[in-house]
Amino acid sequence: MTGTSPYGVQDETLVPLAERYVSAEPVDWRGDAVYPMYCAPLGPDPTMISLRLCSAAPPEGLLGLGIGLSVLGGHVALGGRRLHGVDVWTDAMAPGIELEVQAAGPDASVTLTPVWMDTAGATESWTGNYGMLIDSTPGHAPMLHCSTGIGPADFAELVVQVEVTASPTDESRYRGALYDLGVAMHGRGDLEQACVLWTQAADFGHAGAAYDLGVVRYRRGELYEAEHWWRAAADSGDVRAMAGLAEVLERRGNPSEAREWRACASGMQRA
């Protein structure tokens, strides 16, 4: 028994799936491994997330059904904006859709979960019997067989094919090379040259370089400069920079914005 049934019956199949997840690891559901999310690590280059709808049979009464995409330690580049996550509905996935995701730190990852819109227009997830069966047949793109949280678990409600592919650009290669060279200079003890290279990389949008520059400036007591670089990295989704920015803002007399960044960092770490 993995939980207490709200019905007073010692039958684990009556415990909703959402109450049984304790991490990203799957739970056993009638002999199948059911996951709360699909996770994939992100490399330093821009990554394309491709979603293609294979079939949809939403429970009666729902206004929408889709996949929620969240990025930990990075962002989705969409329409000139940097977003920490987006909901992709079946009408957008039907013809196939690609989303560009950019890591902001070494531990960046992307997660996919089923989402649905109820009759009141509210978007929901992580409740009831939501989850997914993941078909990772070698040589084929993974298939996500998703159940919403409405009623009994039914993994035929939404079936989506997902592909995660790196798509390095000339600019990303260049800024990555600048950052790596800066790391090498730092390892040799040449901090000033490392900062010159990291500044060039950060100016090209490398969030890791901006974070490292923030660390250097903070340790020197240069709080204004530390705020500048950590804000650039935080805006790209770097959780480490969010925590550092909150500390700087607190010290510079802006506790309200500091609380906002701490809450943002905490929310992304829980995602």
Protein Blocks (a to p, Z undefined) as FASTA:
>chain_A
ZZdcfklpacfklpcfklmpgbfbdcdeehiacdfbdcddddfbdcddddddfbdcddeh
iabdcdddddehiacdeehiacfbdcddfklmmnopadddddfbfkbccddddddddfko
pacehiajbdddddddehiacddddddfehjadfklpccdddddddddfklmmmmmmmmm
mmmmmmnopaklmmmmmmmmmmnopaklmmmmmmmmmmnopaklmmmmmmmmmmnopakl
mmmmmmmmmmnopaklmmmmmmmmmmmmmZZ
